[in-house]
Amino acid sequence: MPKKLQRAVAVKKAPVPARAAGAAASGSTGRRSLFGQRVTPKVLAEFTNQLAVLLDAGIPVTKCLRILEGQMPPGGMKRALVEVREDVEGGTSLSESFAKQDHIFDPLYTNMVAAGEAGGVQDVILTRLADFMERQEEIKSRVKGALAYPAIVMVIAVVVLVLVFIFVIPQFKAIFVQQFGSEQSLPKITRLVIGAADHLQAYWWVYLVSAGVLYALHRVLYAKWSAYQWNVDTLVLRLPLFGTLMRRTLVARFSRTFGTLIQSGVPHLEALNILRSALPNQRMIDAVEKIHGSIREGAGIAVPMGKSGIFDDIVVNMVDVGEQTGELDRMLSKIADRYEVEVRRTVDSTFKLIEPILLVVMAVIVGVIVFALFTPLLELMKKIG
């Protein structure tokens, strides 16, 4: 991006309200309107893409907004567009009008629109922004799928096992005690399974309440205590399989967001400020803060990236080359492309690996229960025979 555009953006920026660190990047989970309706990333990306096409056709921005407003179904997005159009008709810039609707358009969005206004390339920036949002949503959906599948399978398995231990095994216990006289006459593995069932039947509510309390405590500590948040996020990055997936996702998101912002003409320091509110991991946020401090002191970003422990040597070296050649935005885009491919591969390989592992674990558990229950039954059949 020409230096002239970067200087212009530095002077003319949309007013961006302070956002909490949890306010994710553009459309990360869908943003709620003031009236509670969810504006999904897909809707926001489609609107942005259509606005870019209309502007590229030479249609005035107010007419573009009126056209898109008419296409929107009733809801939060339509109301927001009405207010945006009225503000623009009153002389407010498009980026400032979007910034007033911060329940839908986050700082990343409004700053990129401001960059397009400053450089006279609104359609180009909006097209880039729509592409950015679509890429982010695709990666997010893949990662969610990778995490949701084993979680759903495990929840179903736990529920089934709990029901078996609470309702099925006690019936077998009654039969065994009646036929064998006492539990002590049963095989050891059967006594262990029955003992586990008795314990769960008596104290299931303790485990349920404890799980709820621990989850609530975790949410409170994670929201209020930065040290706890940092340790949890660090632990997530060290988990087998999922840690690698999350690390690659974070690097892809950092590179794509940072590269898109500076390619659009947003100054580096402002881009990093926006990026901090777009990252869900405190470990990565700390790395961004160190990069921000390094740039503010006149140094480069490659050294703090290397010290963060998140970025591998290839990424650090590519960024270093990008800084030296003045093509940092292009290098960041290349890094994002590469890591987005890696995320897709990791998700696919994780699915292939997790499914047989879960099946084996469930088979072992079910096998132990069946063996424990049917061993005494076989002895009874022998006696009867």
N, C-alpha and C positions, 0 to 999 in steps of 0.2 A: 504494500500500500504506500503511495507517495507520502513523503514527509509533510507536504503541504496539507494533506488531508488529516494527518495525525495532529498537526498544530491546530487545525480548525476544530477538531473534535475536543482537544484539550480546552479550548475556549468555550465552545458551545456544547454543553452536555445537558441531558434531561435531568431535572431534579429527581433524585432517587431517594425515597424514604428509607430509613434504617430498617434493616430486616434481621430477623433472628437467624442464627446459623442453620436452623432447621428448614428455612425456606429454600427448597431445592431449586435446581435449575429449571429452566423453562419447561413447564409441564411435566415435571418428573413423576408426579403421581396424580396429576389432575388438580387444578386449582379451583377453590370454591369461590363463588360469587358472594356478594354481600347478603344474598337471599338464600344461600345454602346450596344452590344447584352446582353440580360439578362440571367444570369446563375441562374436558379431557385433552390430553396432549394431541390426539388425532384431530380434534376440532380446531384447536389453536394452530396446528401446522397447516391444515387445509385452508383456514382463513388467511394465514400469512402468505401461502403460495398463491392463492387467488388474488390477493391484494397486489402482489408483485406482478402478476400477469396483467392486471388492469392498469397499473401504473406504467408498465413497459409499453402498453398500447397508447399511451399519451392521454389517458383519461384523468381529469383533475381529481385530486385526492378526496375532496368532499363527495364527488359523484361516485367514486369507488366505494367509499364507506356507505353511501346510501344504497348502492346496489347490493353490497354484501349484507348490510343490515336487513334488507328485504328478503334475502335468502335464508336468514337464520330463523330457526323455530323459536317460539316464545321461551324465554328463559334468561339466565344471567348474562350470557354472552350477547344476546340481542340488546338488552338494556344497556350494557356497557358500550356497545357500538353506537347506540343513539347518543349517549353522553359524549363519546369521543367525537362524533361528527359535529355535534353542537358546539363543542369547545373549538374544534378546528375552524368552523364557520365564524366563530367569534374572534379569531385571530391567534389562537394558541397553536403552537407547533404540534405536529403529529406525535412526536416523542413525548412531549410534556403532557399531551392529552392521554396517551397510553399510561404514563407514569401515575396519573390520577386514579387510574383503574388498577392499582397495584395488587388487588385481589385476583387479577387475571394475568396481567403483564408484569413480569418480575424485572428486577434491575438489569439482568442480562439482556432481556428483550428490548427494554427501553433505551439502553445505552447503544445497542447496535442500530436501532432506528435513528437515534441521534447522530450516529456516525454516518449513516446514509444521507441524512439531511445536510450535514455539514459538507459532504463531498459531492452532493448532487447525484448520488447513485442509489436512491432509495430502492428501486426495483431490484438491483443487483444484491444489495444487502439483505432485503427481505427474502429473496430466493435462497441465499446462503443460509439465512436463519431458519427457513422452513426445512431445508435439507438437514441442518444441524439437529433440529427437534425430532425429525423422523428417524435419524440415525440413533439418537439417544434413546428414543422410545423402543426401537428394535432391540438394542442391547439390553435395556432394562427388562423387557419382556422375556428375553432369553434367560437372563440371570434369575428372574423370578420363577420361571418354569423349572430351572435346574434346582432351585431351593425348595420349591413347593412340592415337587413330585415325591422325594423321599420323606418330606414332612407329613404329607397326607397319608402315605403308606404306613409310616410309623404310628401315626395317630389311630388309624383304623386297626392296626395290629394290636396296639395297647388296649384299645376299647374292647376288642374281641377277647383278648386274654383276661382282662379284668372280669368280664361277664362269665367266662369259663370258670375262673377261680371262685367267683362269688356264688354262682348259681348251679354249675354242673358238678364240680368236684365235691361239694358238700353232699350231694345225693349219692355219689359213689362211696363217700365216707360212711354214710349211714348203712349202706349195704355191707361194706367190709366189716364194720364193727359188729353188725348183727351176725355175720357168718364166722368171723375169726375170734370174736369175743372181746378183743381190745386192739387198739392201734399198735401196741408193741409187737403183736404177732405178724404185722405186715412187713414187707421188705423195706429197707432203709430209704430207698429213693421214693417209695410211695408215702412214707411218713413225712419226708421232707416236703413233698408237693402238697400233702394235706395240711401240714403245718403252715406253709405259705398261704394256702387258701383261708385257713382259720384266721391268720393274722390280718390278711387283706379284708376279710369280711368284717372283722372287728374294728379296724382302724382306717378303712378307706377314706372316711371323711377327714381324718387328720392329714393324709397325703394331699387330698383335694384342696383343703384350706391352706396348707403350707405352700402348695404350688401357687395358689392365688396371691398369697402374701408376698412370697419371694418375687413373683413377677411384678407386682405393684411396687415393691421396694426397688427392684432393678430399674423400673421406669423412672422413679423419682430420683434415684442416685444418678442415673445416666443423664437426666435433664439438668440436675442442679450441681453436680460435682464433676468438675473437668478432669480431675485425676482418675476417677473411676471410669469416666467415658473413654479416656485415653487408653487405659489398661484393657478395657473390654474390646475396643477397636483394634488394639494391637494383637490381642488374643485371636480375634476373628481372622486376622491376616496370617496367623500361624497355624490355623486349622488345616489338617490334611484335605486335599482336594478343593474344598471351598475357600480356603485361604488363598490358594493360587488363583482361583477364579475371581475373587474379590479384588486382589491386587491388580490383576490385568484389567479388570473393569474400571478401577480407579485411575490407572495410568491412561487408559483410553479416554475416559471422561475428562481428565485434566488436560490432556493434549488437544482433544477436539474443542473443548470450551475455550481454553487459552488461545489456541491457534485461530479459532474463528473470530474471537474478539479483536486480537491485534491485527488480523488480516482485514477486519472491517474498519480499522483506524482508531480503535479505542486505545489510549495510552497504556503502557505496560502496568503501571502501578494501579490504575483504575481497574484494569482487566483482572488483576490479582485480587483486588478488593471484592469484585463481583464473584470471582471464582470461589472465594472462601465460603460464601453463602450457598454455593451450588454443590458442595461436596458433603457426603453423608458420613465421612470417617474422620475422627478427630486427629488421627495420626497423619493423614494427608493434609488436613487443615493446618497443622503445625508446620509441615513441610512448606506449604504455600506461604505461611507467615515468615518463615526464614528466607524464602526466595524474595519476598517483598522487601524485607529488611536489607538484603544484599543489593538489590537494585537501587533502593533509596540511598545507600551508601556509595553508589557509583560502581559497584562490582557486578559480575555476571551472575547468571542463574544456574550454570552447570555445577559449580562447586557445592552449593547447598542442596541441590538435587541429589548429587552423589552421596552426601553425608546423611541423607534422610533414611536410607535403608529400604526405600520403596521402589525407586527407579533403578533398573539394571544398567550395566556399563554401556550397552548399546544405545539406550535412550539418552544417557548423559552425554556420550560422545556425539550423537547426532545433534543434540541441543547446542553443544559447544561449537560444532561446525556451523550451525545455523546462526549463532551469535556472531561468529567471526566473519561470515559471508554476508550478513545482513538479510538472511532469508530464514529467520526463526519461524515465521508463520508457516512457511512451506515445509520445514522440517517437522514441526509439530503436527501438521496434517498427515505427513507420511507416517509418523509414529502412531497417530490415532488410527490410520488405516490398518497398519500392521497389527495393533493390539485388538482392534475390533474383530479382525479375522481370528486372532488367538482366542478371544473370548468365545466365539462361535465354536471353535474346535474344542476348547475346554469343556463347554457345555455338553457337546455331543459325546465326548469321551467320558465325562462324568456320568451321564445317563447310562452309558453302556456298562460302566463299572459298578455303579450303585445298585442297579436292578438285581444282578446275580448275588451281590453281597447280602442285600435285604432278604432275598429268597432263601439263601443258605441259613442265615440267622433264624428266620421264622421256621424253617424246616427243622432245625436243631431243637428249638423251643417246643414246637409241637411234638416232635419225636420223643423228647424227654417226658412230656405229659402223658402221651399215649402209652409209652413203655411203663410209666409209673402206675397207670390205672389198669392196664390190661394184664400185668404180671400177676396180681392177686386173682383176677378173674380166671386166668388159665389154671391156677392152683385149685380154685373152686370147681372148675370143670373136671379136673383130674379126680377130685374127691367124689364128685357126683358119679363120674364114670366108674 
